[in-house]
C-alpha cells in the first residue's frame, strides 16, 4: 500500500482537529499549519512536515495510537509522532529525552515551541498562564539544547 501524501496527511490532521481551539481560542488548524511551515522553513524533510501535521493528534485524542500504527505512513513519521506525544504524568526531562532520541523529532518540536511561544499568541492569555507557559517553553528549549539565535 502506498504511503499517504503530504496533502492527505494535512487533510487528515485538519479534519481530526476540526472544531478544536488552542489556548488563545484560535482554530487549532492554525497551530498545525504554523508548525508544518516552521519545519519547512527550518529545512525539514517531508517526513518531518508530515509529523508536524500530526504532532498533537494522539496526545490530544484527535487520532488514536491504533490509527497511527495502522496508517500508511513511513516508520520515521510514526516514530516522530510518538516521540512528540507527551504521556500523562510524564515529566519534561523524560519527554525531551525521548524527543532527542528519535531522529527528526527535535526539529519538529523546535517549530512547535516557536509557535507556542510566539509573543502575539501569548499576549492574549491571562498573566498567570502566560508566565507559566513561557517558563515551561524555556525549560523545554533548554532540555532540548535549543539556543536563542
VMD Tcl script that draws the C-alpha trace (Angstrom):
set ca {
  {0.00 0.00 0.00}
  {1.46 3.40 -0.90}
  {2.09 5.97 1.79}
  {-0.24 8.90 2.37}
  {0.83 12.02 0.54}
  {1.69 15.16 2.48}
  {-1.56 16.72 1.25}
  {-3.51 13.71 2.54}
  {-1.76 13.92 5.92}
  {-2.64 17.61 6.13}
  {-6.28 16.89 5.31}
  {-6.45 14.13 7.93}
  {-4.86 16.33 10.59}
  {-7.16 19.26 9.82}
  {-10.24 17.02 9.98}
  {-9.08 15.35 13.19}
  {-8.68 18.72 14.92}
  {-11.74 20.39 13.34}
  {-13.72 22.37 15.89}
  {-10.85 22.46 18.39}
  {-9.20 25.65 19.53}
  {-5.85 26.44 21.08}
  {-5.29 28.15 24.44}
  {-5.75 31.51 22.74}
  {-9.13 30.48 21.32}
  {-7.86 30.24 17.74}
  {-8.73 27.30 15.45}
  {-6.23 24.52 16.20}
  {-5.58 24.07 12.48}
  {-3.68 27.38 12.56}
  {-1.18 25.89 15.02}
  {-0.71 22.78 12.90}
  {-0.12 24.90 9.80}
  {2.37 27.11 11.67}
  {4.34 24.10 12.93}
  {4.39 22.47 9.48}
  {5.50 25.78 7.93}
  {8.13 26.16 10.66}
  {9.53 22.72 9.92}
  {9.61 23.52 6.20}
  {11.35 26.87 6.86}
  {13.96 25.09 9.00}
  {14.80 22.75 6.13}
  {12.82 19.78 7.41}
  {12.07 16.74 5.29}
  {8.65 15.72 4.01}
  {8.57 13.11 6.78}
  {9.19 15.82 9.38}
  {6.50 18.02 7.83}
  {4.06 15.10 7.98}
  {4.99 14.56 11.65}
  {4.41 18.28 12.25}
  {0.86 18.00 10.95}
  {0.26 15.02 13.24}
  {2.41 16.03 16.24}
  {-0.51 16.62 18.65}
  {-3.04 14.20 17.17}
  {-2.51 11.27 19.53}
  {-1.76 13.39 22.61}
  {-4.96 15.39 22.07}
  {-7.03 12.27 21.26}
  {-7.78 13.66 17.80}
  {-6.50 10.37 16.37}
  {-5.81 7.13 18.18}
  {-2.48 5.40 18.65}
  {-4.05 2.48 16.79}
  {-4.86 4.75 13.82}
  {-1.24 5.89 13.78}
  {0.07 2.32 14.00}
  {-2.11 1.22 11.07}
  {-1.79 4.35 8.93}
  {0.12 4.05 5.66}
  {2.94 6.30 6.85}
  {6.69 5.79 6.83}
  {8.08 4.40 10.11}
  {10.07 7.61 10.79}
  {6.86 9.68 10.72}
  {5.18 7.34 13.19}
  {8.27 7.34 15.41}
  {8.41 11.14 15.46}
  {4.71 11.49 16.27}
  {5.04 9.02 19.13}
  {8.17 10.76 20.40}
  {6.32 14.10 20.39}
  {3.31 12.64 22.22}
  {3.61 13.53 25.88}
  {2.26 10.82 28.14}
  {0.02 11.51 31.15}
  {2.13 12.35 34.20}
  {5.37 12.34 32.20}
  {7.96 14.84 33.37}
  {9.75 17.18 30.97}
  {13.19 15.52 31.24}
  {11.76 12.11 30.24}
  {9.72 13.67 27.44}
  {12.60 15.68 26.00}
  {14.97 12.71 26.25}
  {12.58 10.73 24.05}
  {12.31 13.60 21.56}
  {16.12 13.79 21.38}
  {16.39 10.01 20.89}
  {14.20 9.92 17.78}
  {15.79 11.21 14.58}
  {13.98 14.25 13.22}
  {11.72 14.87 16.22}
  {13.79 17.70 17.72}
  {13.28 19.91 14.65}
  {9.52 19.37 14.78}
  {9.49 20.22 18.49}
  {11.58 23.32 17.80}
  {8.96 24.56 15.32}
  {6.17 23.68 17.78}
  {7.86 25.63 20.58}
  {8.50 28.60 18.30}
  {4.81 28.88 17.51}
  {3.67 28.17 21.07}
  {5.99 30.89 22.40}
  {5.01 33.48 19.80}
  {4.52 36.72 21.77}
  {1.32 37.54 19.85}
  {-0.20 34.20 20.85}
  {0.93 34.51 24.45}
  {-0.31 38.11 24.74}
  {-3.99 37.08 24.68}
  {-3.59 34.72 27.65}
  {-4.08 35.74 31.26}
  {-0.86 36.68 33.02}
  {-0.56 33.55 35.18}
  {-1.00 31.25 32.18}
  {1.37 33.35 30.06}
  {4.09 33.24 32.72}
  {3.64 29.50 33.35}
  {3.80 28.64 29.66}
  {6.73 30.97 28.97}
  {8.74 29.27 31.72}
  {7.71 25.79 30.51}
  {8.68 26.52 26.90}
  {12.04 27.96 28.00}
  {12.73 24.84 30.07}
  {11.86 22.52 27.18}
  {14.10 24.54 24.84}
  {16.92 24.22 27.35}
  {16.41 20.47 27.81}
  {16.48 20.06 24.01}
  {19.67 22.09 23.71}
  {17.99 24.80 21.66}
  {19.55 28.20 22.00}
  {18.14 31.54 21.01}
  {19.94 32.65 17.97}
}
mol new
graphics top color blue
foreach p $ca { graphics top sphere $p radius 0.5 }
foreach p [lrange $ca 0 end-1] q [lrange $ca 1 end] { graphics top cylinder $p $q radius 0.2 }
display resetview
